[in-house]
Amino acid sequence: DFLPVEEPKPIEAEHIDEAMPSLSKAVRSFLATPHSGGAIARLQLKLYLINNYAFDVGSLVTEAIDIGILKDLNLAILDEVGFSDSTKEHMLQQACLVDFFSDHPSLSNCLTRLSLYSVCFSKWDINHCLFDCCQQLQHLYISNCDSGLRTPWKINAPDSKLSVLELSLCVLAKLEIVCLPKLEHLEWDTWFCSRAPLSLGLVPSLKKLYLICPGIEYIEGFILSEVLSDTTSVHTLKLDFQGEKIWLQQPERKQPCTSFNTLRKLSIHGIFVRFSLLWMRVLLEATPLLEMFDIEIWEHPCQINDSWLPFGERTNPSWKVPELTSGNNCFMKEFQIIGLKPLEQQMEFLSVVLQRGPNLETVILKYDDPCEDCEKMGIFPPRSSTDCVFPKNKDEKDLTVNLLKTGLSSRARIIF
């Protein structure tokens, strides 16, 4: 790392200008040094596309690939312009990476992991650049990227080896995966679609799906079971609402939720502290083979009125909750809640989980330390303190356990 030890945020242009020549020199020296194993198993490289330094580094790496020294390349094309400051002109300039790969075609041949920041592909074929040219690509991370004019990004790559796809703050009308047979992990952090952000076609290997997004005002929400309707192997699902409105819509009762039958782990994070939790009973009803269930409560007074995103009004989910039945989640072994408070809605939901999971072995109830900004407000005990808001002592712990297990024969061990 050739940037300052204490990196400013964002990193200043002069520091980048100073770092890139050093990086070029280091790469030249490293690749020129004989290696006892005869080849470099993997090279991880992060660079900025400024001046000619990136192209110099590209030429050095290309030479190493062509003579057989380098077999596996992990590449990150960095950018220091934040999402709110990005302009179309800047993002098109970042897209000069297309020329970078065109000038160094050997890079694409051994590129297995690629990270891109602030790139607009409106003048190029994004699928040709990422899938036709990078045929060995297995892990793709893109942040603040788009295909231009908020159009859908349709991926149909039956020969792709891509197993991990991560998106963050990408302005797309929708992500339509028609075919990605090797895809195992899909994560999207913050989208700007009014309805369902993605559709899934042929993804027979998909095992993990993470959807993370605050409830931006114009997001209408979507029915998750419809998005997952063609999947057959998803076993881990994470939903994070980041303290804003719940963007899931309740499915019709007459609709079978067979897409949830393969779920083994369900994580629901970023639930606003004042929201009811009973709507999650609908998800428990639909996941009969669930083994691990964890939720995280969101309470950040420091962020209530401080954000650049136009959040909608926080309203309690108005889902119609079915009659409570016992024992439907008999495979569930562990339940965890982070951000525990002695609020009626939390205690009520804890009792529901205990009743639905007769074979629960462990229930973990954790107090969540405040962030630095919340700590400065003096609302919560400082993070360095051993104190927590709830439970404060052994008596409160014992009282909580007794209240939760009243009328139940649960053998679950409750850990604070």
QUIJOCOR-V525202 format. One record per backbone hydrogen bond with DSSP energy under -0.5 kcal/mol. NH is the residue of the N-H (numbers start at 0). CO is the residue of the C=O. E is the energy in kcal/mol with one decimal. If there is no record, write none. Layout:
BEGIN
((NH:CO:E) (NH:CO:E))
END
This chain:
BEGIN
((6:4:-1.1) (14:11:-0.6) (15:11:-1.6) (16:12:-2.7) (17:13:-1.6) (18:14:-2.0) (19:15:-2.4) (20:16:-0.8) (21:17:-0.8) (22:18:-2.5) (23:19:-2.6) (24:20:-2.3) (25:21:-2.4) (26:22:-2.7) (27:23:-2.2) (28:24:-2.3) (29:25:-2.8) (30:26:-2.7) (31:27:-1.3) (32:28:-0.8) (32:29:-0.7) (37:34:-1.7) (39:68:-4.3) (40:38:-0.6) (42:71:-2.4) (44:42:-0.6) (44:73:-3.2) (46:75:-2.4) (49:47:-1.8) (52:49:-0.8) (53:49:-1.0) (55:51:-2.1) (56:52:-2.5) (57:53:-2.5) (58:54:-2.0) (59:55:-1.9) (60:56:-2.6) (61:57:-2.5) (62:58:-2.1) (63:59:-1.7) (64:60:-2.1) (65:61:-2.8) (66:62:-1.7) (67:64:-1.3) (68:63:-2.2) (69:63:-1.3) (70:39:-1.7) (71:39:-0.6) (72:109:-2.5) (73:42:-3.2) (74:72:-0.5) (74:112:-2.9) (75:44:-2.3) (76:114:-2.8) (77:46:-2.5) (77:75:-0.8) (81:79:-0.5) (84:81:-0.7) (85:81:-0.8) (85:82:-1.0) (90:86:-2.4) (91:87:-2.3) (92:88:-1.9) (93:89:-2.1) (94:90:-0.9) (95:92:-1.7) (96:93:-1.3) (97:94:-2.2) (99:95:-2.0) (100:96:-2.5) (101:97:-2.2) (102:98:-2.6) (103:99:-0.9) (104:101:-0.5) (106:103:-1.7) (107:103:-0.6) (107:104:-0.5) (108:104:-0.8) (109:105:-0.8) (109:106:-0.9) (110:106:-0.5) (110:107:-0.6) (111:72:-2.2) (111:109:-0.7) (112:72:-1.4) (113:138:-2.5) (114:74:-2.1) (115:140:-2.6) (116:76:-0.8) (117:142:-2.6) (119:90:-1.8) (120:118:-0.5) (120:145:-2.7) (123:120:-1.8) (125:123:-0.9) (128:124:-2.3) (129:125:-2.2) (130:126:-2.5) (131:126:-1.5) (132:127:-2.1) (134:132:-1.1) (135:107:-0.7) (136:133:-1.3) (137:111:-2.9) (138:111:-2.1) (139:163:-2.6) (140:113:-2.7) (141:165:-2.4) (142:115:-2.5) (143:167:-3.0) (145:118:-2.0) (150:147:-1.2) (152:173:-3.0) (153:151:-0.7) (154:152:-0.6) (154:175:-3.0) (155:153:-0.6) (156:178:-2.7) (159:156:-1.7) (162:137:-2.9) (163:137:-2.2) (164:184:-2.5) (165:139:-2.7) (166:186:-2.7) (167:141:-1.8) (168:188:-2.7) (168:189:-0.6) (169:189:-0.6) (170:144:-0.6) (170:168:-0.5) (171:169:-1.3) (172:150:-1.0) (174:196:-2.8) (175:152:-2.7) (175:173:-0.7) (176:174:-0.7) (176:198:-2.5) (177:154:-2.4) (177:175:-1.0) (178:154:-1.7) (179:201:-2.3) (182:179:-1.4) (183:162:-2.8) (184:162:-2.5) (185:207:-2.4) (186:164:-2.4) (187:209:-2.3) (188:166:-2.9) (189:187:-0.7) (189:211:-4.0) (198:174:-2.2) (199:226:-0.6) (200:176:-2.6) (200:198:-0.5) (201:177:-2.8) (202:200:-1.3) (205:202:-1.6) (206:183:-2.4) (207:183:-2.6) (208:235:-2.3) (209:185:-2.6) (210:237:-2.8) (211:187:-2.7) (212:239:-2.8) (214:240:-0.6) (215:213:-2.0) (216:309:-3.2) (218:215:-2.2) (219:193:-3.7) (219:217:-0.5) (220:193:-1.0) (221:246:-1.5) (223:221:-0.7) (225:222:-0.9) (226:222:-1.1) (227:223:-2.0) (228:225:-0.7) (230:227:-1.9) (234:206:-2.0) (235:206:-2.3) (236:264:-2.3) (237:208:-2.4) (238:266:-2.8) (239:210:-2.4) (240:268:-2.3) (242:269:-2.5) (243:240:-2.0) (246:244:-0.6) (248:221:-2.8) (254:251:-1.5) (255:253:-0.5) (257:255:-0.6) (259:256:-1.8) (260:257:-1.4) (262:259:-1.5) (263:234:-2.7) (264:234:-2.6) (265:291:-2.4) (266:236:-2.8) (267:293:-2.4) (268:238:-3.4) (268:266:-0.5) (270:295:-2.1) (271:269:-0.6) (272:297:-1.9) (274:271:-2.2) (279:276:-1.8) (280:277:-2.1) (281:278:-1.4) (283:279:-2.0) (284:280:-2.4) (285:281:-1.1) (286:282:-0.5) (286:283:-1.0) (289:286:-1.5) (290:263:-2.7) (291:263:-2.5) (292:333:-2.1) (293:265:-2.3) (294:335:-2.5) (295:267:-1.8) (296:337:-3.2) (297:270:-3.6) (298:296:-0.6) (302:299:-2.0) (303:300:-0.8) (305:302:-0.9) (310:308:-1.8) (311:214:-2.3) (314:312:-0.7) (320:318:-0.8) (326:354:-1.4) (328:355:-2.0) (329:326:-0.6) (330:287:-0.6) (331:328:-1.5) (332:290:-2.7) (333:290:-1.9) (334:361:-2.2) (335:292:-2.2) (336:363:-2.7) (337:294:-2.4) (338:365:-2.3) (339:365:-2.4) (342:340:-2.2) (345:342:-0.5) (346:342:-2.4) (347:343:-2.7) (348:344:-1.6) (349:345:-2.3) (350:346:-1.8) (351:347:-1.7) (352:348:-2.4) (353:349:-2.2) (354:350:-2.0) (355:351:-2.3) (356:352:-1.8) (357:355:-0.6) (359:356:-1.8) (360:332:-2.2) (361:332:-2.1) (362:412:-2.9) (363:334:-2.8) (364:362:-0.6) (364:414:-3.3) (365:336:-2.8) (365:363:-0.6) (368:366:-0.6) (374:370:-2.4) (375:371:-1.8) (376:372:-0.9) (377:374:-1.3) (378:373:-0.9) (384:381:-1.6) (396:392:-1.7) (397:393:-2.8) (398:394:-2.4) (399:395:-2.2) (400:396:-2.3) (401:397:-2.3) (402:398:-2.3) (403:399:-2.4) (404:400:-2.0) (405:401:-0.7) (405:402:-0.5) (407:404:-2.3) (412:360:-2.6) (413:411:-0.6) (414:362:-3.3) (414:412:-0.6))
END
